[in-house]
Amino acid sequence: MGLLDNFLHRKQKKEQLGKIGEKKAAPVVVAKEKEAKHVPAEKQSEHKVKLSEKSRAFKIFVKPLVTEKSAVAESKNKYSFVVAKSANKNQIKTAIEEVYGVRPIGVNVANIEGRRVRFGRSMGRRSDYKKAIITLPAGKSIDIHTGV
């Protein structure tokens, strides 16, 4: 129905413009003023900082990597995550601290190339991703399996 909508839209425009020689006054649009609530500057800055730090941390982690190999590595305090392609080791380390409250000993990062797969006669390719393996100190652990 896109063609019919286009026709009706043009017809309405012509009616608004009127005849060629006639000039009509442009409609006046009055914007409503928003009621501003007064919030102290100290609270505004704290609120913005908290949201921006948390949102950055959660954008770095795409999902936990749950495989047999990663399950065995968890017994050695090594946790695997799929992270954003643009994330570096320092950003991943600070994100772990913010989200889980544990300071990691080390962060290893690997760029994984997507595998080639078949869909019937046609060939396809899985997406590339970045994997981070986080090593935690002895006695510390995080729960990545809740909600999986």
C-alpha positions in Angstrom: 0.0 0.0 0.0 3.0 2.3 -0.2 2.0 3.7 -3.6 -1.5 4.6 -2.4 0.0 6.2 0.7 2.3 8.3 -1.5 -0.6 9.5 -3.6 -2.7 10.5 -0.5 0.3 12.3 0.9 0.8 14.4 -2.3 -3.0 15.2 -2.4 -2.9 16.5 1.2 0.2 18.7 0.4 -1.6 20.2 -2.6 -4.6 21.0 -0.5 -2.4 22.7 2.1 -0.7 24.8 -0.5 -3.9 25.9 -2.1 -4.0 27.4 -5.6 -0.8 28.5 -7.2 -1.5 32.3 -7.0 -2.7 32.2 -3.4 -0.4 32.6 -0.5 -1.3 31.3 2.9 0.3 32.1 6.2 2.5 29.3 7.6 1.1 27.5 10.6 2.5 28.6 13.9 4.0 25.8 16.0 4.2 26.4 19.7 6.7 24.3 21.6 5.7 23.3 25.1 8.2 24.2 27.8 9.4 21.3 29.9 9.2 21.7 33.6 12.8 21.6 34.9 13.4 19.8 38.2 16.2 21.3 40.3 18.8 18.7 41.1 22.0 19.7 42.8 25.1 19.7 40.6 26.9 17.2 42.9 24.2 14.6 42.5 24.0 15.1 38.7 27.7 14.5 38.2 27.7 11.4 40.5 24.7 9.9 38.7 26.3 10.4 35.2 29.6 8.9 36.3 28.0 5.8 37.8 25.9 5.2 34.7 28.7 5.8 32.2 31.2 3.5 34.0 28.7 0.7 34.4 27.4 0.9 30.8 31.0 0.9 29.5 31.8 -2.2 31.5 28.7 -4.1 30.3 29.4 -3.1 26.7 32.8 -4.8 26.9 31.4 -8.2 27.8 29.3 -9.8 25.1 28.8 -13.1 26.9 30.6 -15.8 29.0 32.2 -18.5 26.9 30.7 -21.8 28.1 32.5 -24.8 26.7 34.0 -28.0 28.1 37.5 -26.5 27.9 36.4 -23.3 29.7 34.7 -25.4 32.4 37.9 -27.3 33.1 39.9 -24.0 33.2 37.5 -22.6 35.8 38.9 -25.1 38.3 42.2 -23.2 37.8 40.6 -19.8 38.3 40.6 -19.0 34.6 37.3 -17.6 33.2 36.5 -17.1 29.5 34.4 -14.4 28.0 33.5 -13.2 24.5 34.4 -9.5 24.5 33.9 -6.6 22.1 36.3 -6.5 19.2 37.5 -3.1 20.1 38.3 -3.9 23.8 41.9 -4.1 25.0 43.4 -5.8 28.0 43.3 -2.8 30.3 39.6 -2.1 29.5 38.7 -5.8 30.2 40.6 -5.7 33.5 38.8 -2.6 34.7 35.4 -4.0 33.5 36.0 -7.2 35.6 36.7 -5.0 38.6 33.5 -2.9 38.1 31.1 -5.8 37.3 32.4 -8.6 39.6 34.4 -6.6 42.2 37.5 -8.8 41.8 40.9 -7.6 40.6 42.3 -10.1 38.1 45.9 -11.2 38.0 46.1 -11.5 34.3 44.1 -11.1 31.1 44.9 -13.0 27.9 43.2 -12.0 24.7 42.8 -14.0 21.4 41.1 -13.0 18.1 39.2 -16.0 16.9 38.4 -16.4 13.2 35.0 -17.6 12.4 34.7 -21.1 10.9 33.4 -21.9 7.5 30.1 -23.8 7.6 27.7 -25.3 5.0 24.0 -24.6 4.6 22.9 -27.2 2.1 24.7 -26.4 -1.1 25.8 -22.9 -0.1 28.8 -22.1 2.0 28.7 -19.7 4.9 30.9 -18.3 7.6 30.5 -17.7 11.3 31.4 -14.3 12.7 34.9 -13.5 14.0 35.1 -12.7 17.7 37.5 -11.8 20.5 38.0 -14.1 23.4 39.4 -13.0 26.8 40.7 -15.4 29.4 40.8 -13.8 32.9 43.0 -15.3 35.6 41.8 -14.5 39.2 43.9 -14.8 42.3 43.8 -18.0 44.5 40.7 -18.1 46.7 38.6 -15.7 44.5 35.9 -16.7 42.2 33.0 -15.2 40.1 29.7 -16.7 39.1 29.2 -16.5 35.4 26.6 -19.2 35.0 23.6 -17.5 36.6 21.0 -17.0 34.0 22.7 -19.2 31.4 
